[in-house]
Amino acid sequence: MRLTTSARRVIAGVVLSAAAMCTMAASVQFTAAEAAGMLQGSDVPAADQQVIVAAARSCPALTPARLAGQLMTASQFKSEPVQAITATGGKGVAGLTDPVWRRWAPWPQARLTDRGASIHALARHMCQLVGQLRIAQVPGDPWRLALAAHQLGVPAVQAAAGIPVAADDYVATVERYAQWYALDPAFGGARVDPTGRAPYQVVATPSPVERTAAIAVPDVYLEAVLAAGNVCPTITPARIAAQIMAQSGFDPNLLGPTGGQGIAQFLPQVWVQYVQAAGTATPWDAQVAIPALGRTMCRLVEELTPVSDDPYPLALAAFHWGAGTIQTAGDVEDSAGLAGFTQLVREHETFYADDRRLAVAGSPEPSPTVSPAGTPPPAAAPATTGPPAAPKSPAPDPAPTTAVAKPKPSTPAPKTSWLIVNHKSNKCLTQHARPDATGNVALTIATCTGAANQLWEFKSDKTIRAQGMCMDLENGRTDEGIRIGTAKCNGTTAQHFYLNGADDLTSLKASERHGKLMCVDVYDGQTADGTRLVLWPCMGQPNQSWSRR
């Protein structure tokens, strides 16, 4: 049987990882006979405890104990990994390889030697693996499957339809350490029996929900809130105000418990992914962060629309815990922290919907706002870096119908076209210069220039377009290896594509036909300008991963 280069690459990676697993199993001196009991881990350094608790909120599948168990297996909480992990290219306290670190470094200029950054990167990586395996419908416990994929890769887990034998020892070792750390008081447990006879219980650690009464939007932020709430129909000014109130209480100087920054509580990785075009601006600048919140939430709603009739709660959760970590409504419902957060935003939204200042253009003007006690809402605001808000005066009597309406605050035009950048090559998805005999145009990667043949529009009809042409499966076929191009838009499902939260650019027609996700793939993982794009099963590899910029 003749194997393609891609197949040989996958098999070689599995064999290499399997060999590394054998080395790891020997290094931790773990045998199947010991699987029944927990493993006693090293003490978690005090400086790491809070970081682990915060990073574990990256997705519902993680807990602090689980993350601590993985760190113990990787490095025993030392600055460098154990020998078996070092032999496979792992570095730092989390034992991350260079490709994983480049993708999941939590903020610009972060260093792998930074323990906090490394722990956050591991958590995000694990959550992305959970999402990929759920989409691939691999049966089994999502966290244990993700552990196996962390060691052997997603393709190996998919091929085994579960945990491959070569990953058994690693998964069991991490799981047994996690049982030990679940009893750690720092992670919500009570270690009453260090011999291991205490019952194992994973302690959930939902994000704390501060149920502070909503305050009126401070005047200094009003224009920015209106701008953020006029980018797309789903994200209204009232929803922007409610989200800010739930996350920061309008405090522009807040560093949140999960790493959120500023008034909008942007996580560093979300800021980099969605607001990169802001250049030197930071999430600590409230007048920049609030409009950016509107654009980001609209983008998340758009990304999550194909998976839910009501994508707004999913978008809230994805923003709060990191894009790519939320895939279904179950992710929100199964997490007390996320469910509480989204409910709090909904409660605040009701309050702000009664604020006449936040009325959406063209909607009926609501009645004057009153609090449940019958008094006007307070206007006090937390300290800000800008001028203090003026005291709110009593609401005036309704204006006569002949009054001239105030000019609507100017709002930035929503971004309509994007570069689509490949993670492996950092090059852009590009239309070839010349069409073929049928009028179709090949798609390749090329150095990003921002030219018209690299600017893509994501349309509500599920098409992705450049220069008036639609991304298209060659001849409408769904075979593995079929070329991807653009053609005249024709309304067929062969032109339906979707960039999901896991950074997979997928063909909806081919995915439905094959019963698994089918991705736009840079042929054979090459990085040269002009390399063609083909259809291939999604494996989570960098040459199949894309971001909009």
Secondary structure by P-SEA (a helix, b strand, c coil): ccccaaaaaaaaaaaaaaaaaaaaaaaaccccccccbbbbbccccccaaaaaaaaacccccccaaaaaaaaaacccccccccaaaaaacccccccccaaaaaacccccccccccaaaaaaaaaaaaaaaaaaaaaacccccaaaaaaaaacccaaaaaaaccccccaaaaaaaaaaaaaaacccccccccccccccccbbbbbbbcccccccccccccccaaaaaaaaaaccccccaaaaaaaaaacccccccccccccccccccccaaaaaaccccccccccccaaaaaaaaaaaaaaaaaaaccccccaaaaaaaaaaccccccccaaaaaacaaaaaaaaaaaaaaaaaccccccccccccccccccccccccccccccccccccccccccccccccccccccccccccccccbbbbcccccccccccccccccccbbbbbbcccccccccbbbbcccccccccccccccccccccccbbbbbcccccccccccccccccccccaaaaaaacccccccccccccccbbbbbbbccccccccccccc
